[in-house]
Amino acid sequence: MANQLVLLDTLRIFLCTLILVYSSYVDLKTREVTNWIWVIFAPIGAVLNVYEQLYIGYANPVFGILIPILLSAGLGVAFFYAGLYGGADAKAFIVLAIIAPYHPVLMRPILGVTSPFFPLTLFANSAISAGLFALALLVRNLVWRTGHKGPIFEGLETEPAWKKAFALLSCIKVDSSRLRGPPFQYPAEQPTNSQRRIVLLPDTNDDEAASETLRKLTQDLGLKEVWVSPTLPFIVFISLGFLISILFGDTIFWILFQILGR
């Protein structure tokens, strides 16, 4: 049984890694991931679970496999409709849950803490990885400020302080000559009559409108630098979250245990 578990764990980790490396590469290049990857690998994951039940029987079929998959599907769909990430990200969570519904049995994480529902661990660690991206944007904006004489929010001085704070964590100011536009960058500021306002959640579903807004800002208003929201290649952070989950375990649970003194 131990040898079979080792083989099954190895195969599951290999398949998840293969999916995430390929999807991350495509996501970074085009911001689109073909549905074929989910169509191909979801049935493979289902076959692995059937094999596990028929010949190994390690995990409880309901609490160890079915509930984690349903939980991941529910959270993935909910976050998608809430606009927190795209369809490919939701599908990635679901397919990863089908392939690896629980933490590898014979691999003890460095932190020594795992969750009974591995998809929750993956969600949490992916969110932490994405949070590091916000810090990177903040550092980038601070570096920009040190290299330019004018105020970073020039022309947007009347905007609320909380908007400016969130903009520093989620947006970047770029030279108009270096704008990439949709689907890589969307305008984080909007011209309104004689002034401009910060837009923290630009519409990423209308590339034509976004391109037109960027044209107005750079050509009609003649701005040399524009605030944009870089599209978040979230599958990259899912990949980092998966790596953290496998090697370190559930970081949120570990932090809670440290706080509670357990």
C-alpha positions in Angstrom: 0.0 0.0 0.0 2.8 2.4 0.9 4.4 2.0 -2.6 1.1 2.6 -4.3 0.6 5.8 -2.2 4.0 7.0 -3.2 3.3 6.4 -6.8 -0.1 8.0 -6.6 1.3 11.1 -4.8 4.1 11.4 -7.3 1.7 11.2 -10.2 -0.7 13.8 -8.7 2.1 16.2 -8.0 3.6 15.8 -11.5 0.2 16.4 -13.2 -0.6 19.4 -11.1 2.9 20.9 -11.7 2.6 20.2 -15.5 -0.8 22.0 -15.6 0.4 25.0 -13.6 3.7 25.5 -15.4 2.0 25.4 -18.8 -1.0 27.5 -17.7 1.3 30.1 -16.0 3.4 30.4 -19.2 0.4 30.9 -21.4 -1.3 33.3 -18.9 1.8 35.5 -18.8 2.1 35.6 -22.6 -1.5 36.0 -23.6 -3.7 36.3 -20.4 -5.8 33.5 -21.9 -5.7 29.8 -21.1 -7.4 27.3 -23.4 -10.2 25.2 -22.0 -8.7 22.1 -23.5 -6.2 21.8 -20.6 -9.1 21.4 -18.1 -11.1 19.1 -20.4 -8.0 16.8 -20.7 -6.8 16.7 -17.1 -10.1 16.7 -15.2 -11.0 13.1 -16.3 -7.5 12.0 -15.6 -7.9 13.2 -12.0 -11.2 11.5 -11.7 -9.6 8.2 -12.9 -6.9 8.6 -10.2 -9.6 9.0 -7.5 -11.5 5.9 -8.8 -8.2 3.9 -8.8 -7.4 5.1 -5.3 -10.8 3.9 -4.0 -10.8 0.6 -5.8 -7.2 -0.5 -5.1 -5.9 1.6 -2.2 -8.8 3.0 -0.3 -6.7 5.4 1.8 -9.0 8.5 1.7 -12.6 8.6 2.8 -14.6 8.9 -0.5 -16.9 11.6 0.9 -14.8 13.7 3.3 -11.4 13.0 1.7 -12.4 13.4 -2.0 -15.9 14.5 -2.8 -16.3 17.3 -0.3 -12.9 18.9 -1.1 -13.8 18.9 -4.8 -17.3 20.4 -4.2 -15.8 22.9 -1.8 -13.2 24.0 -4.4 -15.9 24.2 -7.1 -18.2 26.3 -5.0 -15.4 28.7 -4.0 -14.1 28.9 -7.5 -17.5 29.7 -9.0 -18.3 32.2 -6.2 -15.0 34.1 -6.6 -15.4 34.2 -10.3 -18.9 35.7 -10.2 -17.7 38.1 -7.5 -15.1 39.3 -10.0 -12.1 38.4 -7.9 -10.5 36.4 -10.7 -11.1 35.0 -14.1 -12.7 31.8 -15.4 -9.4 30.1 -16.0 -8.5 30.6 -12.4 -11.7 29.0 -11.2 -11.3 26.1 -13.5 -7.7 25.6 -12.3 -8.8 25.4 -8.7 -11.5 22.8 -9.6 -9.2 20.6 -11.7 -6.4 20.7 -9.1 -8.9 19.6 -6.5 -10.0 16.7 -8.7 -6.4 15.6 -9.2 -5.2 16.3 -5.7 -8.1 16.4 -3.2 -5.9 15.9 -0.2 -2.3 16.7 0.8 0.3 14.1 -0.4 0.1 11.3 2.2 3.7 10.5 2.7 5.1 14.1 2.4 5.3 15.9 5.7 5.3 19.7 5.2 8.0 21.8 6.8 5.6 23.7 9.0 4.0 20.4 10.1 0.4 21.7 9.7 -2.1 20.5 7.1 -5.8 21.1 6.6 -8.3 18.2 6.1 -9.4 20.1 3.0 -6.4 20.6 0.8 -8.2 23.0 -1.6 -8.7 25.5 1.3 -5.0 25.4 1.9 -4.4 26.0 -1.8 -6.8 29.0 -1.8 -5.2 30.5 1.3 -1.6 30.1 0.1 -2.5 31.4 -3.4 -4.0 34.5 -1.8 -0.9 35.1 0.3 1.2 34.8 -2.9 -1.0 37.3 -4.6 -0.6 39.6 -1.6 3.1 39.7 -2.2 2.4 41.1 -5.7 0.6 44.0 -4.1 3.8 44.7 -2.0 5.8 44.5 -5.2 3.6 47.1 -6.9 4.0 49.4 -3.8 7.8 49.1 -4.0 7.6 49.8 -7.7 5.5 53.0 -7.2 7.8 54.2 -4.4 10.8 53.7 -6.7 9.0 55.6 -9.4 8.3 58.5 -7.0 12.0 58.8 -6.1 13.0 59.0 -9.7 10.5 61.7 -10.7 10.2 65.3 -9.5 6.5 65.8 -9.7 3.9 64.3 -7.3 2.9 60.8 -8.1 -0.9 61.7 -8.0 -0.5 64.8 -10.1 -3.9 65.9 -11.4 -5.6 63.6 -8.9 -5.0 65.5 -5.7 -8.7 65.8 -4.9 -9.2 62.0 -4.8 -9.7 60.5 -1.4 -6.6 59.3 0.5 -8.0 55.7 0.7 -8.2 55.5 -3.1 -4.7 56.7 -3.4 -3.5 54.1 -0.9 -5.2 51.3 -2.7 -3.9 52.6 -6.0 -0.3 52.3 -4.7 -1.0 48.6 -3.9 -2.9 47.6 -7.0 -1.9 50.0 -9.9 1.3 51.4 -11.4 2.1 54.6 -13.2 3.7 54.1 -16.5 5.1 56.3 -19.3 2.6 56.8 -22.1 5.1 55.6 -24.6 5.4 52.2 -22.8 1.7 51.5 -22.4 0.8 47.9 -23.4 -3.0 48.3 -23.1 -5.5 45.5 -22.9 -5.3 42.7 -22.1 -2.2 43.5 -20.0 -3.0 46.9 -18.7 -6.3 48.7 -18.1 -6.8 52.4 -17.3 -6.9 53.0 -13.5 -7.9 56.6 -14.1 -10.9 58.0 -16.0 -11.3 61.5 -17.5 -14.5 63.2 -16.3 -15.3 66.6 -17.7 -12.4 68.9 -16.7 -10.8 66.5 -14.2 -9.8 62.9 -13.7 -10.7 60.2 -11.1 -9.0 57.0 -9.9 -10.7 53.8 -11.0 -9.5 50.9 -8.8 -11.5 48.1 -10.5 -11.5 48.9 -14.2 -13.8 46.9 -16.5 -11.6 44.1 -18.0 -14.4 42.8 -20.2 -14.5 45.7 -22.7 -11.0 46.1 -24.3 -12.3 48.6 -26.8 -13.6 51.0 -24.1 -10.3 50.6 -22.2 -8.2 51.4 -25.3 -10.4 54.4 -26.0 -9.9 55.7 -22.4 -6.1 55.3 -22.7 -6.3 57.2 -26.0 -8.2 60.1 -24.4 -5.7 60.2 -21.5 -2.6 60.2 -23.6 -3.7 62.0 -26.8 -6.6 64.3 -25.9 -5.3 65.2 -22.4 -1.7 64.8 -23.4 -0.6 62.9 -20.3 3.0 61.7 -20.2 2.3 59.2 -17.5 -0.9 57.2 -16.8 -2.1 55.1 -14.0 -2.9 51.6 -15.1 -4.1 48.4 -13.5 -1.9 45.5 -14.6 -4.0 42.4 -15.1 -3.1 39.8 -12.4 -1.9 36.5 -13.9 -3.5 34.7 -11.0 -2.6 31.2 -12.2 1.0 32.2 -11.5 0.0 32.8 -7.8 -2.0 29.5 -7.8 1.3 27.8 -8.9 3.2 29.5 -6.0 0.4 28.6 -3.7 0.5 25.0 -4.7 4.3 24.9 -4.2 3.9 26.4 -0.7 1.1 24.0 0.1 3.1 21.0 -0.8 6.4 22.0 0.8 5.3 24.1 3.8 1.7 23.1 4.4 -1.2 25.3 5.6 0.4 28.7 6.5 -2.8 30.2 7.8 -3.4 27.3 10.2 0.2 27.5 11.3 0.0 31.2 12.0 -3.2 30.6 14.0 -1.6 27.8 16.0 1.4 30.2 16.8 -1.0 32.9 18.0 -3.0 30.5 20.1 0.2 29.0 21.5 -0.4 25.5 20.3 
